[in-house]
Amino acid sequence: MEAILTYDIAFTIARAIAYAMMRYNREIVETSGTEGGVIDAPFQIVPVPADAAQACFVGAALQVYWARMAALLDPATVVPVEPAGSCPVCGSPAVASVVYAEGSLQGVRFLCCPLCASEWHCVRIKCANCQSTKGIAYHHIPEQPAVKAETCDECGTYTKILYKDKDPDGEPFADDLATLGLDVLVGEAGWARATPHPFLAPATG
């Protein structure tokens, strides 16, 4: 019989990987004396050289698990968290943002979680990282007008924005990854990403 990878099977596999990584983090904390934050932040795994090549696959599995769990929540129970700009569902920092173009959400901006795929409101012309409204500027590549980098002089970081009016089929997480030329442009100008893309884990060792 031909095996079919259903969503339930994928979720079961992702859950097993997520639990394994949480146990891995716990062992790192217990053996190294690292304090706080590591177990609660799935994308902040203490790196070892062998992890880099597998990081994107682990990240994808964690996304399946956390997105499924987030979908089970009652939206009425989700409230803002600290620090500002963090996902109200899982606490991860926003990796990108999107401005919608239709209906009641026309012109409204949402930040996007790289872990559970949740989106939450953020006013425009405001740094997603430090919440400053000073020194905000926008940069883009002419060949990719739907995505801009919002830079902040206050904290020296940037977050990308996908504009749905320019690309109705765009997806912020994927288009963030697809616009690496924009990262090079603003990076050479001196700004750093507010939040690294989980599928672009740096090599270690």
ChimeraX commands (.cxc) that place a marker at each C-alpha (Angstrom):
marker #1 position 0.00,0.00,0.00 radius 0.5
marker #1 position 1.33,3.41,-0.94 radius 0.5
marker #1 position 2.05,5.60,2.09 radius 0.5
marker #1 position 0.34,9.01,2.11 radius 0.5
marker #1 position 1.68,11.80,4.31 radius 0.5
marker #1 position -1.48,13.30,5.76 radius 0.5
marker #1 position -1.55,16.45,7.88 radius 0.5
marker #1 position -2.15,14.37,11.04 radius 0.5
marker #1 position 0.94,12.27,10.31 radius 0.5
marker #1 position 2.99,15.40,9.59 radius 0.5
marker #1 position 1.75,16.94,12.84 radius 0.5
marker #1 position 2.69,13.81,14.80 radius 0.5
marker #1 position 6.20,13.88,13.32 radius 0.5
marker #1 position 6.54,17.61,14.00 radius 0.5
marker #1 position 5.37,17.17,17.58 radius 0.5
marker #1 position 7.96,14.45,18.15 radius 0.5
marker #1 position 10.71,16.72,16.78 radius 0.5
marker #1 position 9.49,19.64,18.88 radius 0.5
marker #1 position 9.53,17.58,22.05 radius 0.5
marker #1 position 12.96,16.19,21.18 radius 0.5
marker #1 position 14.35,19.70,20.70 radius 0.5
marker #1 position 12.81,20.85,23.98 radius 0.5
marker #1 position 14.47,17.92,25.76 radius 0.5
marker #1 position 17.71,18.79,23.99 radius 0.5
marker #1 position 17.47,22.37,25.26 radius 0.5
marker #1 position 16.77,21.16,28.76 radius 0.5
marker #1 position 19.86,18.96,28.69 radius 0.5
marker #1 position 21.96,21.90,27.47 radius 0.5
marker #1 position 20.68,24.04,30.34 radius 0.5
marker #1 position 21.31,21.33,32.91 radius 0.5
marker #1 position 24.83,20.51,31.73 radius 0.5
marker #1 position 26.06,24.00,30.87 radius 0.5
marker #1 position 24.40,26.04,33.58 radius 0.5
marker #1 position 22.70,28.29,31.01 radius 0.5
marker #1 position 19.95,30.23,32.74 radius 0.5
marker #1 position 16.57,31.33,31.44 radius 0.5
marker #1 position 14.96,31.72,28.06 radius 0.5
marker #1 position 16.41,28.78,26.15 radius 0.5
marker #1 position 13.66,26.22,26.71 radius 0.5
marker #1 position 10.89,28.74,26.10 radius 0.5
marker #1 position 12.27,29.96,22.78 radius 0.5
marker #1 position 12.29,27.10,20.24 radius 0.5
marker #1 position 14.30,29.01,17.64 radius 0.5
marker #1 position 16.97,29.97,20.17 radius 0.5
marker #1 position 18.52,26.51,20.44 radius 0.5
marker #1 position 22.09,26.51,21.67 radius 0.5
marker #1 position 23.97,25.83,18.39 radius 0.5
marker #1 position 26.48,23.08,17.75 radius 0.5
marker #1 position 28.30,22.63,14.40 radius 0.5
marker #1 position 26.07,19.75,13.24 radius 0.5
marker #1 position 22.86,21.75,13.70 radius 0.5
marker #1 position 23.26,24.33,10.94 radius 0.5
marker #1 position 22.62,21.97,8.01 radius 0.5
marker #1 position 19.46,20.63,9.64 radius 0.5
marker #1 position 18.12,23.86,11.13 radius 0.5
marker #1 position 15.67,24.66,8.33 radius 0.5
marker #1 position 14.11,21.19,8.54 radius 0.5
marker #1 position 13.75,21.41,12.30 radius 0.5
marker #1 position 12.29,24.91,11.92 radius 0.5
marker #1 position 9.74,23.68,9.39 radius 0.5
marker #1 position 8.69,20.86,11.70 radius 0.5
marker #1 position 8.34,23.25,14.62 radius 0.5
marker #1 position 6.19,25.54,12.46 radius 0.5
marker #1 position 3.75,22.71,11.72 radius 0.5
marker #1 position 3.46,21.87,15.41 radius 0.5
marker #1 position 3.11,25.43,16.72 radius 0.5
marker #1 position 0.77,26.54,13.93 radius 0.5
marker #1 position -1.53,23.62,14.71 radius 0.5
marker #1 position -1.50,24.45,18.42 radius 0.5
marker #1 position -2.11,28.15,17.72 radius 0.5
marker #1 position -5.13,27.27,15.57 radius 0.5
marker #1 position -6.72,25.53,18.55 radius 0.5
marker #1 position -6.68,28.67,20.70 radius 0.5
marker #1 position -9.76,30.80,21.32 radius 0.5
marker #1 position -8.88,34.20,19.76 radius 0.5
marker #1 position -10.65,35.92,22.65 radius 0.5
marker #1 position -8.01,34.57,25.06 radius 0.5
marker #1 position -5.04,35.99,23.12 radius 0.5
marker #1 position -3.72,39.23,24.63 radius 0.5
marker #1 position -0.66,41.43,23.94 radius 0.5
marker #1 position 2.60,40.35,25.56 radius 0.5
marker #1 position 5.92,41.92,26.46 radius 0.5
marker #1 position 8.25,42.88,24.97 radius 0.5
marker #1 position 6.11,44.83,22.53 radius 0.5
marker #1 position 6.32,43.41,19.05 radius 0.5
marker #1 position 6.37,39.82,20.25 radius 0.5
marker #1 position 3.82,37.27,19.07 radius 0.5
marker #1 position 0.86,37.25,21.49 radius 0.5
marker #1 position 0.46,33.50,20.95 radius 0.5
marker #1 position 3.97,32.05,21.36 radius 0.5
marker #1 position 6.16,35.04,22.24 radius 0.5
marker #1 position 8.44,34.86,19.19 radius 0.5
marker #1 position 9.68,38.15,17.67 radius 0.5
marker #1 position 8.11,39.16,14.35 radius 0.5
marker #1 position 10.08,38.07,11.29 radius 0.5
marker #1 position 8.21,40.22,8.75 radius 0.5
marker #1 position 4.96,42.13,8.27 radius 0.5
marker #1 position 2.17,42.55,5.75 radius 0.5
marker #1 position -0.16,45.38,4.71 radius 0.5
marker #1 position -3.49,44.10,3.42 radius 0.5
marker #1 position -5.34,45.67,0.50 radius 0.5
marker #1 position -8.96,44.52,0.64 radius 0.5
marker #1 position -12.10,44.92,2.71 radius 0.5
marker #1 position -12.01,46.15,6.28 radius 0.5
marker #1 position -8.28,45.38,6.49 radius 0.5
marker #1 position -7.29,47.62,3.59 radius 0.5
marker #1 position -4.15,49.52,4.54 radius 0.5
marker #1 position -3.84,47.73,7.90 radius 0.5
marker #1 position -0.47,46.29,8.90 radius 0.5
marker #1 position 0.12,43.03,10.72 radius 0.5
marker #1 position 3.32,41.55,12.10 radius 0.5
marker #1 position 4.00,37.91,11.26 radius 0.5
marker #1 position 5.26,35.18,13.58 radius 0.5
marker #1 position 7.94,32.86,12.15 radius 0.5
marker #1 position 6.96,30.04,14.50 radius 0.5
marker #1 position 3.17,29.71,14.86 radius 0.5
marker #1 position 2.16,31.79,11.78 radius 0.5
marker #1 position 0.00,34.11,13.86 radius 0.5
marker #1 position -0.46,37.73,12.79 radius 0.5
marker #1 position -1.12,40.71,15.05 radius 0.5
marker #1 position -1.77,44.38,14.44 radius 0.5
marker #1 position 1.00,46.98,14.35 radius 0.5
marker #1 position 0.52,50.58,13.31 radius 0.5
marker #1 position 2.42,51.72,10.25 radius 0.5
marker #1 position 5.53,53.93,10.30 radius 0.5
marker #1 position 6.58,52.30,13.57 radius 0.5
marker #1 position 9.57,50.07,14.23 radius 0.5
marker #1 position 8.47,46.49,14.85 radius 0.5
marker #1 position 11.57,45.94,16.96 radius 0.5
marker #1 position 11.84,48.92,19.33 radius 0.5
marker #1 position 8.44,50.55,18.70 radius 0.5
marker #1 position 10.03,53.91,17.81 radius 0.5
marker #1 position 8.34,56.23,15.34 radius 0.5
marker #1 position 11.50,58.29,14.80 radius 0.5
marker #1 position 14.02,57.76,12.05 radius 0.5
marker #1 position 11.81,55.38,10.05 radius 0.5
marker #1 position 12.64,54.97,6.35 radius 0.5
marker #1 position 11.74,52.56,3.55 radius 0.5
marker #1 position 13.93,50.85,0.97 radius 0.5
marker #1 position 13.13,48.53,-1.92 radius 0.5
marker #1 position 14.52,47.01,-5.08 radius 0.5
marker #1 position 12.77,48.21,-8.28 radius 0.5
marker #1 position 12.41,44.65,-9.55 radius 0.5
marker #1 position 10.55,43.62,-6.36 radius 0.5
marker #1 position 8.27,46.57,-5.52 radius 0.5
marker #1 position 5.89,44.55,-3.33 radius 0.5
marker #1 position 8.42,44.18,-0.50 radius 0.5
marker #1 position 10.09,47.04,1.34 radius 0.5
marker #1 position 12.53,47.12,4.23 radius 0.5
marker #1 position 11.43,49.41,7.04 radius 0.5
marker #1 position 14.61,50.67,8.70 radius 0.5
marker #1 position 14.87,52.31,12.11 radius 0.5
marker #1 position 17.66,54.71,13.03 radius 0.5
marker #1 position 16.85,54.39,16.72 radius 0.5
marker #1 position 17.76,50.70,17.06 radius 0.5
marker #1 position 19.62,50.14,13.79 radius 0.5
marker #1 position 17.42,47.27,12.61 radius 0.5
marker #1 position 14.94,46.62,9.81 radius 0.5
marker #1 position 11.84,44.53,9.18 radius 0.5
marker #1 position 10.39,43.76,5.77 radius 0.5
marker #1 position 6.85,44.65,4.74 radius 0.5
marker #1 position 4.85,42.90,2.02 radius 0.5
marker #1 position 2.26,45.14,0.33 radius 0.5
marker #1 position -0.71,43.09,-0.84 radius 0.5
marker #1 position -1.89,45.79,-3.23 radius 0.5
marker #1 position 1.27,45.17,-5.27 radius 0.5
marker #1 position 1.27,41.38,-4.90 radius 0.5
marker #1 position -2.13,39.90,-3.92 radius 0.5
marker #1 position -0.69,36.37,-3.91 radius 0.5
marker #1 position 2.33,37.26,-1.81 radius 0.5
marker #1 position 3.10,35.58,1.51 radius 0.5
marker #1 position 5.25,37.52,4.00 radius 0.5
marker #1 position 7.28,34.61,5.36 radius 0.5
marker #1 position 8.08,33.24,1.91 radius 0.5
marker #1 position 8.63,36.62,0.27 radius 0.5
marker #1 position 10.97,37.64,3.05 radius 0.5
marker #1 position 13.13,34.69,2.03 radius 0.5
marker #1 position 12.70,35.48,-1.67 radius 0.5
marker #1 position 14.03,39.04,-1.37 radius 0.5
marker #1 position 17.57,38.44,-0.17 radius 0.5
marker #1 position 18.84,41.16,-2.47 radius 0.5
marker #1 position 17.00,43.65,-0.30 radius 0.5
marker #1 position 18.75,42.24,2.77 radius 0.5
marker #1 position 22.09,42.81,1.06 radius 0.5
marker #1 position 21.10,46.37,0.12 radius 0.5
marker #1 position 20.12,47.51,3.61 radius 0.5
marker #1 position 22.77,45.38,5.29 radius 0.5
marker #1 position 25.53,47.15,3.34 radius 0.5
marker #1 position 23.97,50.46,4.41 radius 0.5
marker #1 position 24.47,49.51,8.05 radius 0.5
marker #1 position 21.18,48.05,9.28 radius 0.5
marker #1 position 20.76,44.59,10.77 radius 0.5
marker #1 position 17.73,42.32,10.64 radius 0.5
marker #1 position 15.49,42.72,13.68 radius 0.5
marker #1 position 14.76,38.98,13.57 radius 0.5
marker #1 position 16.69,36.38,11.55 radius 0.5
marker #1 position 14.71,34.24,9.14 radius 0.5
marker #1 position 14.63,30.71,10.63 radius 0.5
marker #1 position 15.35,29.14,7.22 radius 0.5
marker #1 position 18.60,31.09,6.97 radius 0.5
marker #1 position 20.38,29.74,10.02 radius 0.5
marker #1 position 24.06,30.76,10.05 radius 0.5
marker #1 position 26.71,28.10,9.98 radius 0.5
marker #1 position 28.55,27.34,13.21 radius 0.5
marker #1 position 32.07,26.12,13.60 radius 0.5
marker link #1:1,2 radius 0.2
marker link #1:2,3 radius 0.2
marker link #1:3,4 radius 0.2
marker link #1:4,5 radius 0.2
marker link #1:5,6 radius 0.2
marker link #1:6,7 radius 0.2
marker link #1:7,8 radius 0.2
marker link #1:8,9 radius 0.2
marker link #1:9,10 radius 0.2
marker link #1:10,11 radius 0.2
marker link #1:11,12 radius 0.2
marker link #1:12,13 radius 0.2
marker link #1:13,14 radius 0.2
marker link #1:14,15 radius 0.2
marker link #1:15,16 radius 0.2
marker link #1:16,17 radius 0.2
marker link #1:17,18 radius 0.2
marker link #1:18,19 radius 0.2
marker link #1:19,20 radius 0.2
marker link #1:20,21 radius 0.2
marker link #1:21,22 radius 0.2
marker link #1:22,23 radius 0.2
marker link #1:23,24 radius 0.2
marker link #1:24,25 radius 0.2
marker link #1:25,26 radius 0.2
marker link #1:26,27 radius 0.2
marker link #1:27,28 radius 0.2
marker link #1:28,29 radius 0.2
marker link #1:29,30 radius 0.2
marker link #1:30,31 radius 0.2
marker link #1:31,32 radius 0.2
marker link #1:32,33 radius 0.2
marker link #1:33,34 radius 0.2
marker link #1:34,35 radius 0.2
marker link #1:35,36 radius 0.2
marker link #1:36,37 radius 0.2
marker link #1:37,38 radius 0.2
marker link #1:38,39 radius 0.2
marker link #1:39,40 radius 0.2
marker link #1:40,41 radius 0.2
marker link #1:41,42 radius 0.2
marker link #1:42,43 radius 0.2
marker link #1:43,44 radius 0.2
marker link #1:44,45 radius 0.2
marker link #1:45,46 radius 0.2
marker link #1:46,47 radius 0.2
marker link #1:47,48 radius 0.2
marker link #1:48,49 radius 0.2
marker link #1:49,50 radius 0.2
marker link #1:50,51 radius 0.2
marker link #1:51,52 radius 0.2
marker link #1:52,53 radius 0.2
marker link #1:53,54 radius 0.2
marker link #1:54,55 radius 0.2
marker link #1:55,56 radius 0.2
marker link #1:56,57 radius 0.2
marker link #1:57,58 radius 0.2
marker link #1:58,59 radius 0.2
marker link #1:59,60 radius 0.2
marker link #1:60,61 radius 0.2
marker link #1:61,62 radius 0.2
marker link #1:62,63 radius 0.2
marker link #1:63,64 radius 0.2
marker link #1:64,65 radius 0.2
marker link #1:65,66 radius 0.2
marker link #1:66,67 radius 0.2
marker link #1:67,68 radius 0.2
marker link #1:68,69 radius 0.2
marker link #1:69,70 radius 0.2
marker link #1:70,71 radius 0.2
marker link #1:71,72 radius 0.2
marker link #1:72,73 radius 0.2
marker link #1:73,74 radius 0.2
marker link #1:74,75 radius 0.2
marker link #1:75,76 radius 0.2
marker link #1:76,77 radius 0.2
marker link #1:77,78 radius 0.2
marker link #1:78,79 radius 0.2
marker link #1:79,80 radius 0.2
marker link #1:80,81 radius 0.2
marker link #1:81,82 radius 0.2
marker link #1:82,83 radius 0.2
marker link #1:83,84 radius 0.2
marker link #1:84,85 radius 0.2
marker link #1:85,86 radius 0.2
marker link #1:86,87 radius 0.2
marker link #1:87,88 radius 0.2
marker link #1:88,89 radius 0.2
marker link #1:89,90 radius 0.2
marker link #1:90,91 radius 0.2
marker link #1:91,92 radius 0.2
marker link #1:92,93 radius 0.2
marker link #1:93,94 radius 0.2
marker link #1:94,95 radius 0.2
marker link #1:95,96 radius 0.2
marker link #1:96,97 radius 0.2
marker link #1:97,98 radius 0.2
marker link #1:98,99 radius 0.2
marker link #1:99,100 radius 0.2
marker link #1:100,101 radius 0.2
marker link #1:101,102 radius 0.2
marker link #1:102,103 radius 0.2
marker link #1:103,104 radius 0.2
marker link #1:104,105 radius 0.2
marker link #1:105,106 radius 0.2
marker link #1:106,107 radius 0.2
marker link #1:107,108 radius 0.2
marker link #1:108,109 radius 0.2
marker link #1:109,110 radius 0.2
marker link #1:110,111 radius 0.2
marker link #1:111,112 radius 0.2
marker link #1:112,113 radius 0.2
marker link #1:113,114 radius 0.2
marker link #1:114,115 radius 0.2
marker link #1:115,116 radius 0.2
marker link #1:116,117 radius 0.2
marker link #1:117,118 radius 0.2
marker link #1:118,119 radius 0.2
marker link #1:119,120 radius 0.2
marker link #1:120,121 radius 0.2
marker link #1:121,122 radius 0.2
marker link #1:122,123 radius 0.2
marker link #1:123,124 radius 0.2
marker link #1:124,125 radius 0.2
marker link #1:125,126 radius 0.2
marker link #1:126,127 radius 0.2
marker link #1:127,128 radius 0.2
marker link #1:128,129 radius 0.2
marker link #1:129,130 radius 0.2
marker link #1:130,131 radius 0.2
marker link #1:131,132 radius 0.2
marker link #1:132,133 radius 0.2
marker link #1:133,134 radius 0.2
marker link #1:134,135 radius 0.2
marker link #1:135,136 radius 0.2
marker link #1:136,137 radius 0.2
marker link #1:137,138 radius 0.2
marker link #1:138,139 radius 0.2
marker link #1:139,140 radius 0.2
marker link #1:140,141 radius 0.2
marker link #1:141,142 radius 0.2
marker link #1:142,143 radius 0.2
marker link #1:143,144 radius 0.2
marker link #1:144,145 radius 0.2
marker link #1:145,146 radius 0.2
marker link #1:146,147 radius 0.2
marker link #1:147,148 radius 0.2
marker link #1:148,149 radius 0.2
marker link #1:149,150 radius 0.2
marker link #1:150,151 radius 0.2
marker link #1:151,152 radius 0.2
marker link #1:152,153 radius 0.2
marker link #1:153,154 radius 0.2
marker link #1:154,155 radius 0.2
marker link #1:155,156 radius 0.2
marker link #1:156,157 radius 0.2
marker link #1:157,158 radius 0.2
marker link #1:158,159 radius 0.2
marker link #1:159,160 radius 0.2
marker link #1:160,161 radius 0.2
marker link #1:161,162 radius 0.2
marker link #1:162,163 radius 0.2
marker link #1:163,164 radius 0.2
marker link #1:164,165 radius 0.2
marker link #1:165,166 radius 0.2
marker link #1:166,167 radius 0.2
marker link #1:167,168 radius 0.2
marker link #1:168,169 radius 0.2
marker link #1:169,170 radius 0.2
marker link #1:170,171 radius 0.2
marker link #1:171,172 radius 0.2
marker link #1:172,173 radius 0.2
marker link #1:173,174 radius 0.2
marker link #1:174,175 radius 0.2
marker link #1:175,176 radius 0.2
marker link #1:176,177 radius 0.2
marker link #1:177,178 radius 0.2
marker link #1:178,179 radius 0.2
marker link #1:179,180 radius 0.2
marker link #1:180,181 radius 0.2
marker link #1:181,182 radius 0.2
marker link #1:182,183 radius 0.2
marker link #1:183,184 radius 0.2
marker link #1:184,185 radius 0.2
marker link #1:185,186 radius 0.2
marker link #1:186,187 radius 0.2
marker link #1:187,188 radius 0.2
marker link #1:188,189 radius 0.2
marker link #1:189,190 radius 0.2
marker link #1:190,191 radius 0.2
marker link #1:191,192 radius 0.2
marker link #1:192,193 radius 0.2
marker link #1:193,194 radius 0.2
marker link #1:194,195 radius 0.2
marker link #1:195,196 radius 0.2
marker link #1:196,197 radius 0.2
marker link #1:197,198 radius 0.2
marker link #1:198,199 radius 0.2
marker link #1:199,200 radius 0.2
marker link #1:200,201 radius 0.2
marker link #1:201,202 radius 0.2
marker link #1:202,203 radius 0.2
marker link #1:203,204 radius 0.2
marker link #1:204,205 radius 0.2
view
